[in-house]
């Protein structure tokens, strides 16, 4: 732990919660000013309790992203909920995101109910205000106030950047004074191979939307750096549950997997700051989502 923080330095852990698709990962990327968390239109995109670290002269903010809280349907869903609820323990601020452009529903009410036993400070965030009318935002604000007791409320747009800095200021105001927990130049505490596999999975989620989203796990088998060529060689396996899904991911004459590789490589080169050679293969592992041990082997949930 770094202990050379200046006097009156503030630091703490902030958990983002909300039903799937509330915009948690997009907000983390907006706060960090770069991509550190994967995003897609598919619910349950986030499977890892991901931490991003924002350090400035007078504070350090550790953002804990969670899998969206939802009523579970299988072992993977239960594991994700356990992971999300565990993320609410021992944090300083909990921020609940509510999509301003969608009516508050039972999912939001269920999440708010879970927060009643949380002892941290609480901020309500109305996200995606760029997609809502002023009338919608006002109605959402009133409905959100009825959901629970909040220490602050912020309406913001991660897409346009509106009020993202205001959210950071509200969080910092609620943080206790404390040490710098991580080195100032560290932006995430996830192992690099986990971040790489997540970036690959994001491209698959975006390309195939409804066809195979939750049946996908990605694991980096090998990653090596060639200093002479300034090149990372990455060998990764995409796991699916059925042969038919394997066919979809590979595509006609390998076109789909090639496209995924091209898109992922562009992101990975930015992330790693080097050229990247990416080798992707697809394997079938039947019903892996129903097997808690298998889920942990992919690094999801609390087995991470």
N, C-alpha and C positions, 0 to 999 in steps of 0.2 A: 504494500500500500504506500502511496505517495503521502508524505506528511508535511510537505513544505508549502501548504496552502496559506495564502495571506490571511490576516485577521478579518473576521466577519465573513469569511468564505462560506458559501452555502452549498450543500450537496445532499443528494438523496435519490431514492428510487421512485419512479413513476410508472404505474401500470396503466396501460390503455385497455379498456374492455368495451364490449358492445357486441350486438348480435353480428353474425357473419355479414360481410360487405358494408359495414358502417364506415369504412375508410381508415382503419387503424394503420395499416402498413403505409398507405399513401401519406398520412400525416407524419409518420416517422421520417419518411424520405424528404418531405417538405421542410421539416425542422432541421434535418441534417444538411440540407442543401445538395444532397446527392443520393443516389440509389443505394440503400443498404438492406432494404427489405423487399421481398417480392410482392407484386400486386397482380390481380387479374379479376375478371368479372365473375369468376367461379367462387361460390361460397366455400368456406373452410380452406382457403388458400394457405393460410399460415398454420404450419404444424409445429413449429419450434417456438419455445419461449425465447424470443430473440431480444437481445439487448443492444441498443445503440447508445453511445456515450457522447454527449455534447459538453465540451469544456470551454468556458470563457474565463476572462480574468477573475471574475468574482463568484463563479459558481460552476458546479459540475452536475449535470442532469443525466441520470441513467434511465433510459426509456426501456420499459419491458413490454414488448408486444406479446399478445397471447393469441392462441387459437380462439376464434369467435365462440363465445358461450352459446350453446344451443342444446335443445333436448336431444340426447344421444340416440342413435339408431343401431349402432354396432360397436364392437370392441374399440375400433379406432375413435369413434365419437366419444365414448366414455373416457378413453385415455386423454383425448384433447380437452375434455371438460375438467378432468382432474388436474391437468397441466395448467389450465386457465385459472381455476380456483386457487391452486397453489401459489400462483403469481400474485394473488391478492394478500398473501401473508407477508408480514414484515416489510411493507412498502410505506413510503411517506405520503404519497398522493395517488389517488385512483381517479383516472379520467374516464368517464363513460361517454362514448360517442353515440350520437343518435343522428341518423340521416335526416337532414332538414327537409328533403324533398319527398320523403315517404311518411305516411301517417304512422304515428306510434302504434305498435301492435303488441300482441301477446308476448312476442320474443323480447321486445324492449322491457316490458313489465317484468318478465321472468328474470332478466339480467339485473334490473333495479332491485328486485327482491333479494337476490344473492348479495347485493352490496350492503344491505341493512346490517349484516353482521360484521362488516369491515370497519376497523377502527381508524383508518387513515383519513386524511383530509380528502374531500371529494369535489371534483369539478365536473360539471355537465358540459359537454361539447356538442353543439349543433353543427354537424359537418355538412359539406356539400351545399353551402348557402348559395353558391353560384347557380345551382340548379333549381332553386326555390324562389317563389315570389315573396315580397315583403309580407303579404297577408299569411302565406304558408308559414313563414319563419315565426311570425308573432303567435300564431296558433300553436306551433310546435313548442315555443318557449313556455307558453301557459301550460301545455300538457306535460312538459318536462318538469316544471316546478311541482306538479302534483305527484310525480313519481317518487320523489325522495327529498332529503334535506341536503342542499349543496352549499359548499363554501364559496363557489364562484360558478359563473356560467359564461361561456364564450361561443359566439357563432363565428365559424371560419370556413374558408375554402382552401384545401390543400392544392387544388388544381391552379388557382390564380395566386395563391399566397396570401390572400386577404386574412388579416388577423392571426396568422400563424405566429408571428412574433409576440402579439398580445397574449396568446395562449402560453408561450414560453415564460413571459413576464409574470402571469398569474401563478404558474406552477412554482417559479423561483420564489415568489412572495411567500408561498405556503411551505417552502422547504426549511428544514432546520439548519443551523450552522453546523458545519462538519468538515471532515477532511476530503481531500481529493482521493477518491477510491481507486481510480485508474490513471495510468500515464496520460498526459495531456494530448498526446498524438494518437491515442487509441480510439477507434470509432465503433468497434463492435467486439463482443467477447466470444463470438461464435468461431469455432475452428474453421480455417479457410476451406477445407473440403466440404463442410456443411453448407457454407455460403455458395460455393460453386455448384453443388448438387441442387440447391434451391433455385438458383438462377436458371439452370437447365429445365427444372420442372415448371418454372413460370412460363417458358416458351411453349411447352407442351400444353399447359392449361389454356393459354391464349389461342393456340392453333386449333384445338379440338373441343373447346367449350363443353358441349354436353355429351360427347361420345364416350370419353374414358376418364374424366377428371379425377375422381377419387380412387380409381383403380391403379394409380401410378405412384411408384416410389422410385427415387433416383439415388444411386450410390456411386461415389467416386472410388474406383478400385485402385487407381494409381495416379500419382501426380508428381512430375519431376521437372526441375528447372535446368535448362541448358544455358549456362552463363555465357558461353562463347557466342551462341546465336541469339541470346536474350529472348528465349522462347520457353514457354511452359507447355509440356506435353501432358494432356489430361485424358485418361481412359475412364469412361463412366458407363454404367449399365442402367438402362431404364427397365424397371420391373413392372409387368402388368399381370392381371389375374387370368386372362383367357387368350387362346390362340387368335381369336378374331380381333382382339384389341391389339395384339402384336402386329397384325396385318395393317391395321389403321395407322399405327405409329410409324411403321416403315414406309407405307404408301407405295404407289405404283412405281416400280423400278427404283425404289429407295428414295423417291422425290421428297416425301414428307420428312423423313429423318434427316435428310440433307439440309432441308430448309430450317429445321429446328437447330441443327448444328451451326449453321451460318449465323442465325439470330443470336444464339447463346454465345458464340465466339466473340461477337462484337461487344457484348456486355462484359464478358470475362476479360477481354483485352483492356477495357477501361478500368475494371476492378483491379487487375493485377499490374497494369502499367507495362505489360510486355506483349509480344506476339504470342498467340495461343494456337497449338495444334490440338483439336478436340476429336477424340474417337468415341463414338456412341454406338452401343449395341443394345439390343432389346431381348429380354428373357421373360419367360412366363413363370410366375410363382403363384400357384393357385390359392385363391382365398386368403391372401396375406393380411388383408384388413381385419379379418375375424380372429386373428391370432395375436394376442397381446405381446407374446415374446418376439414374434416377427416384426411387429410395429416398433418395438424397442431396438431391434437390430438395424432398422432404417434410421434410428436416431430420433424418432418422433416421441412426443409425450415425455414423461418423467424418466424414461430410460436414456435420455440424451446425455 
